[in-house]
Amino acid sequence: MMLFTTRHSTQARAGVSLLELTVVIAILSVALGMHASTLVSLGRQRDVARDSAEVSAAVQNLLETIRGRPFELVASLFDSDPSNDPDGPGTAPGNRFAIEGFSPLDGAADGLVGTILIPERRLDDGSWQVREDLELPELGLPRDLNGDSIVDGLDHRGDLVRLPLRVRVDWRSRNGARSYSITTMLAQVRK
């Protein structure tokens, strides 16, 4: 038996068809697109990790500063009321702070990124009280703050033995709005 091959079928198998070339280009395009997407995602994750580490370090430094102050003055130094500052109105750090290199979210009236939350309430007359009867689950309240085993609606700024506080940072990063917070409990050390 004799096999005959035509010139046409030999030439078709010798080269790459246009359809095969198109399929290879499509597969390579998808692979390159996935690789580029991965690189962009890794860059964003690196930025988020760097920002989070810097904010965390700044908040830890702030907490160490707060812990370094006399316990009985912490509420007055870091509350919302500038009129009760120990060295005169407007002399204490207050409850808002900046972190160098971080931009506030749109609408932050004071242009600051950080807030210190303590259990305080503004009264109708404009004064502020540190209260243990507030509904602030993020601070574990209501709870006894002066050690008398009673949760009441009085101002406990002068007789606190424990003070819960939350430090929160909200900023605008290259990747959008970001937030970080930490809650802690300060306690008076009795000698």
N, C-alpha and C positions, 0 to 999 in steps of 0.2 A: 504494500500500500504506500501510496505516496501522498504526502501532505503538502498542500499548497498554501502559501501565505501571500497575502497581497501586500503590496507596497503601502497602501493606505493604513492598514491595521498596525503595521510595524512602526510607522511614523507617529501614530497616535499614542502608543505606549512609550515611546522613547522620550517624550517631553512631558512637561507639567501643563495640565490643562488650565484654562482660565478659571474654571470653577474651583479647582483645587487651590489655586493661588488665592482666590477670594476667601475661601474658608480659612486658610492659614493666616491671612491678614486679619480677619475678623477675630480669630482666637488670640492672636498676639495683641490686638487692640484691647480686648477685654482684660487680658492679663496685665497689660501696662496700666490700664485704668484702675484695676484693683490695687496694684502696687502703689500708684500715686495716691489713691484714697487712703491706703494704710499709712503712707508717709505723712500725709496731712493730719490724720487722726493721732499719730504718735507725737507730732509737733504740738497739737492742742493739749494732749495729756501731759506733756512735759511742761507747758505753760501753766496748766492748772496745778500740777504738783509743786512747781516752784512758787507760785502765788500762795498756795495753801501753806507751804512751809514757812514763808516769810510772815504771813499773817499769824500763824500759830506762834512763831517766835516772838512777834511783837506783843501778842496777847499774854504770853507767859511772862514777858518782861513787865508788862503793866500789872499783872497779878502780883508779881514780886514787889513792885513799888507799893501797891496797896497793902500787902502784908507787912511791909516795912514801916508803915505809919502806925501811930498809936491806935489801938482798936477803938477806943472811945471816940476818936475823931473821924474814923473812916466814913461813916454815914454822912456826916456834914461835909467832908471833903469831896465826896464822889456822888452826891445826890444832884437833883435837878434844880435845887434852890440856891441861887447865888447870894441871897440875903443872909444866910446863916453860916457863911464861911468863917472858920475860926479866927482868921487874921483880918477880918473885915469883908464887906460885900464884894464879890467878884475876884477874890484872891485865891480861891481853891481851884483845883483842876476841873471839877464838875463831872458831869456824867457823859460828856461827849469828847471824842479825841480823834486825832488824825494819825495816819500811818504813812510815812514818807513813801512816795512813789505809787500810791493807790488813789484812784479817783472815786469820788462818791457817786452813788446812783443819781440819776436825774430826779430832781425834786427834793434833794437834801438841802434844806434851807440854809444850814450853817456851813455847808461844804465839807463836812466831816464824815468819816466812814464808820467810826466806832461809837457804841453806846454801852454804858454801864447801867444795868437795871438792878435797882434795889427795891425792897418792898416799901414804896412810898405812895402817898396819895395827896393830891392837891385839894385843899379845902376851898370852899366858896370865897373865903376872905383872901385867897391868894397864898396862904401859908401852906407848908408841906409837913406831913407827918410820916414817920416810919411806923408802919402798922403790921401787926401779926394776923389780923383778921381778913386780909385781902385774898381774893380768889386769884392767885397767881400759880397755877400748877407747874409752870416752868421753874419756879423757885421753891416748890414744895410747900406752898402756902394754901390755906391757913395753917399755921403752926406756932407753937410757943417760942418766942424769941428772947424773952427775958428770964426764963428759968423758973417762973412761978407756977407752972403747970396749968395755966389758964390762958386761953386765947381770947383776947378782948379787943375792943376798938379804940384803945388809947394810943397816944404817941409814945413810942418806946425808944426814941433816939438817945435818951440819956441813961437807959438801964439795960441795954442789949447785952446778952452773953453769947449770942450767935447771930450772924448776919449772912443770909444767903445772897448771892449776887450772880448775875449773868453778864458776861461780856459778849457782845455781838458785833460783828463787822460785816457790813454790806458794801460791796464795791463793784465798780464796772471794770471788767477786764476785757482783753481783746476778744475773748470768747463769750461775752455776754455778762449778765448779772451773776454775781457770786455772793455767797454768804458763809459765815463761819461763826459758831458760838460755842461757849463753854460756860458751864455753871459750876459754882463752887460754894463752899460754906466756910466762912471765917468764924473763928471762935475766940473768945477772950480767954487768955491764959491767966488763971488766978494764982497768985503767989502766996 
